[in-house]
Amino acid sequence: MKLTLRVWRQKNAGTEGAMSTYELDGISPDMSFLEMLDTLNEELILKGEDPVAFDHDCREGICGACSLVINGDAHGPERTTTCQLHMRSFRDGDTIDIEPWRAAAFPVIKDLVVDRTAFDRIIQAGGYVTAPTGSAPEAHATPVPKPDADFAFEHAECIGCGACVAACPNGAAMLFTSAKVNHLNVLPQGAPERETRVLNMVAQMDEEGFGGCTLTGECATACPKGIPLMSITGMNKEWLRATRKAARK
């Protein structure tokens, strides 16, 4: 395959960026998108040019590190992670635009790499269980109704890649935050911190500068793990419940 790549290049957070055009030939349809970028970087290095910086880690669709907007879509034309996207999803002769996540809360570090530590701070605000649950065998023996277990597992699939934020026209992080809140709040181990968790995590999300949610649904459409849009409704109910309970104290 012969491709024309238009890639966002930005030296650092303090400089302005711009799209740079590169021509690639001999790309196999069986290559992953990141392997195609590796090929580009090998050519750039041989020419003595600075390779394109991009995030990646496991390359197995699990860690959420890969984060690219491809032809205007978070993670590209398929509902999967960038690392699991293959070049057979494109045609010979295509022009492909490659950009970083676009959100005020995700500032560009270099080229296609953005700072997603805002997600870490939301997790630190309440995305954990501190209540004693006993040893591992005891904790695992705690009865959990199957509908609750299924609900928790569905939301635990969130890998924190940020595609929901990148796809949202408002740059909102509601789908990510709701997945983390709902995952723990439905389990008995998470019940003691149910109210403080949702209040603190939503407050931190707002403090990070993410946009407001208007339920356009683009977040759920782009999510490679299929976190449902109704997750946001569930978190809103949790937040209202916690707010009313706090007001009565």
Salt bridges, closest charged atoms under 4 A:
ASP30 OD1 - ARG88 NH1 3.37
ASP38 OD2 - ARG59 NH1 2.79
ASP50 OD2 - ARG9 NH2 3.84
ASP50 OD2 - LYS110 NZ 3.14
ASP55 OD2 - ARG116 NH2 3.39
ASP94 OD1 - ARG91 NE 3.95
ASP97 OD1 - ARG6 NE 2.70
GLU99 OE1 - ARG102 NH2 3.45
ASP111 OD1 - ARG9 NE 3.17
ASP150 OD2 - LYS146 NZ 2.76
GLU193 OE1 - ARG197 NH2 3.67
GLU195 OE2 - ARG241 NH1 2.90
GLU195 OE2 - LYS245 NZ 3.51
GLU208 OE2 - ARG121 NE 2.68
GLU238 OE2 - ARG194 NH2 2.57
